[in-house]
C-alpha cells in the first residue's frame, strides 16, 4: 500500500504474473487515470496518444490530483 495506490499482483508457482488489480481512488500520477479516461471514452489506451495529435482545440482541463474527480468532471461535461 502506497500513498497514492494499492496494487494486488497474483503470480503462479513460477513467479509469472497471472492477474493484476489496482485501485482508482487515489491514483493520480500512476497511469490509472489514463486507463479510467480511456475506458470512459471507449477508446483503447494505446490510441490515446496518437489521437491527441488530432485535437484542434485544447479541451478544458480536468483534475490532475484525483482520478475520481477527473472522471466526475469528464462525465459532467
C-alpha positions in Angstrom: 0.0 0.0 0.0 1.5 3.3 -1.1 0.4 6.9 -0.6 -1.4 7.0 -3.9 -2.0 3.4 -4.9 -2.9 -0.1 -3.8 -1.9 -3.0 -6.1 -2.6 -6.7 -5.9 -0.5 -9.0 -8.1 -1.1 -12.7 -8.3 1.7 -14.9 -9.5 1.8 -18.6 -10.4 4.2 -21.0 -8.8 6.9 -19.9 -11.3 6.6 -16.3 -10.5 4.7 -15.4 -13.7 2.1 -12.6 -13.2 -1.4 -14.1 -13.8 -3.6 -11.3 -12.6 -3.1 -7.6 -11.6 -5.5 -5.2 -9.9 -5.1 -1.6 -9.0 -7.3 0.9 -7.2 -8.6 4.1 -8.8 -9.4 6.1 -5.7 -6.0 7.9 -5.3 -4.0 7.1 -8.3 -3.0 10.5 -9.8 0.3 10.1 -11.5 0.2 6.3 -11.6 -1.3 5.9 -15.1 -4.5 4.6 -13.7 -6.2 7.9 -14.6 -5.4 7.4 -18.3 -6.9 3.9 -18.1 -10.1 5.3 -16.5 -10.5 8.0 -19.1 -9.7 5.5 -21.9 -12.4 3.2 -20.6 -14.8 6.1 -20.2 -14.3 7.2 -23.8 -14.4 3.6 -25.0 -11.0 4.1 -26.8 -8.2 1.6 -26.4 -5.5 3.2 -24.2 -2.9 2.6 -27.0 -4.9 5.0 -29.2 -5.0 7.9 -26.7 -1.5 9.3 -27.6 -1.9 9.2 -31.3 -5.4 10.7 -31.2 -4.2 13.5 -29.0 -2.3 14.9 -32.0 -5.6 15.2 -33.9 -7.2 17.7 -31.4 -7.5 21.1 -32.9 -8.9 22.9 -29.8 -7.4 22.3 -26.4 -10.2 20.7 -24.2 -11.0 22.1 -20.7 -8.6 20.9 -18.0 -9.7 18.2 -15.6 -8.4 17.3 -12.2 -4.8 16.1 -12.2 -5.0 15.4 -8.5 -7.7 12.7 -8.2 -8.9 10.2 -10.8 -12.3 10.1 -9.2 -12.7 13.9 -9.6 -11.3 13.7 -13.2 -13.9 11.0 -14.1 -16.7 13.0 -12.5 -15.6 16.1 -14.4 -15.4 14.2 -17.7 -18.9 12.7 -17.2 -20.3 16.1 -16.3 -19.0 17.8 -19.4 
